[in-house]
Amino acid sequence: MIANVIVEQNADGYFSCFVKEDIPFLGLLGYGESSQEAIDSLIAFYNEEKELLAEEGKIVPELEFKFHYDMQSFFNRFNFFNVSKIAEIAGINPSLLRKYTSGVAKAGEKQYERLHHAIRQIASDLQEVAF
């Protein structure tokens, strides 16, 4: 079963994530000082709860996690990306993208689509690399 995980940065600067779908016996949440820490927290909680529930005779589905990030969480998780270069590829003003990644400004759906397309293009380019 695919579990769609929303990863976001909170107003307090910490990161959280949760599963959008209702999973029987589970309310999956994760928190941390980084988006990766929040994800790790959610996965650890899932594994622990799955074992405990199995001991009670309850069946918890095997989950495949698909992560959906807000801009702050994405650039926190993949901090090796050059924000200015991605802005250039996406056709977004670099200073505006930095505002999105720091949480100073909120991006609209069109900007997210541009960023998504740019990241997909980068992923495609990386798949063609050979050393």
C-alpha positions in Angstrom: 0.0 0.0 0.0 1.3 3.5 -0.9 1.3 5.9 2.0 1.6 9.6 0.9 3.6 11.5 3.4 3.4 15.2 3.7 6.7 16.7 4.9 6.6 20.4 6.0 8.4 22.9 8.1 6.4 24.3 11.0 6.3 28.0 12.1 8.7 27.0 15.0 11.4 26.0 12.5 11.0 22.2 13.2 9.9 19.7 10.6 6.9 17.4 10.7 5.4 14.8 8.5 2.2 12.7 8.5 0.5 10.1 6.3 -2.5 11.5 4.4 -4.3 8.2 4.2 -6.1 6.5 7.1 -4.3 3.4 8.1 -6.1 1.0 10.4 -4.8 1.2 14.0 -2.2 3.8 13.1 -1.8 7.6 13.1 1.6 8.1 11.6 3.5 11.2 12.5 7.1 12.3 12.7 9.0 15.3 14.0 12.5 16.5 14.0 15.0 19.3 13.6 15.4 18.5 9.9 13.1 17.0 7.3 15.1 13.8 7.3 14.9 13.5 11.0 11.1 13.9 10.8 10.9 11.2 8.1 13.2 8.9 10.1 11.0 9.5 13.2 7.8 8.5 11.2 9.4 5.4 9.8 10.7 4.3 13.2 7.3 4.9 14.7 5.6 2.8 12.0 8.0 -0.1 12.5 7.6 -0.1 16.3 3.8 0.2 16.1 3.7 -2.6 13.4 5.5 -5.0 15.8 3.3 -4.0 18.8 0.1 -4.4 16.9 1.3 -7.8 15.4 1.7 -9.0 19.0 -1.9 -8.0 19.6 -3.0 -10.0 16.5 -3.7 -6.9 14.4 -2.5 -6.8 10.8 -0.9 -3.6 9.7 -0.3 -3.3 5.9 3.2 -3.1 4.5 3.6 0.5 3.4 5.6 2.1 0.6 6.2 5.7 1.5 5.9 8.5 -1.1 7.1 11.8 0.1 5.5 15.2 -0.7 7.6 18.2 0.4 6.9 21.9 0.9 9.8 24.0 -0.4 11.5 24.5 2.9 11.5 20.7 3.6 12.7 19.8 0.1 15.7 22.1 0.2 16.4 21.1 3.8 16.4 17.4 2.8 18.3 17.9 -0.4 20.6 20.7 0.7 23.3 19.7 -1.8 21.2 21.4 -4.5 22.2 24.9 -5.6 19.1 27.0 -5.1 20.1 29.6 -7.7 20.8 27.0 -10.4 17.5 25.3 -9.8 15.8 28.7 -9.9 17.4 29.3 -13.3 16.3 25.9 -14.6 12.7 26.4 -13.3 12.5 30.0 -14.6 12.0 31.4 -11.1 13.8 34.5 -9.8 16.6 33.1 -7.6 16.0 35.6 -4.8 12.3 34.7 -4.8 13.1 31.0 -4.6 15.4 31.7 -1.7 12.5 33.4 0.0 10.4 30.3 -0.6 13.0 28.0 0.8 13.5 30.1 3.9 9.8 30.4 4.5 9.7 34.2 4.1 7.3 33.9 1.2 4.9 31.2 0.2 4.9 29.7 -3.3 1.8 29.2 -5.3 0.8 26.1 -7.2 2.3 27.4 -10.5 5.7 27.9 -8.8 5.5 24.4 -7.4 4.8 23.1 -10.8 7.8 24.9 -12.2 10.0 23.5 -9.4 8.7 20.0 -9.9 9.4 20.2 -13.7 13.0 21.4 -13.0 13.7 18.7 -10.5 12.3 16.1 -12.9 14.6 17.5 -15.6 17.6 17.3 -13.2 16.7 13.7 -12.3 16.5 12.8 -15.9 19.8 14.3 -16.6 21.4 12.5 -13.7 20.1 9.2 -14.9 22.1 9.6 -18.1 25.4 10.1 -16.3 28.1 7.5 -16.5 31.6 7.6 -15.0 
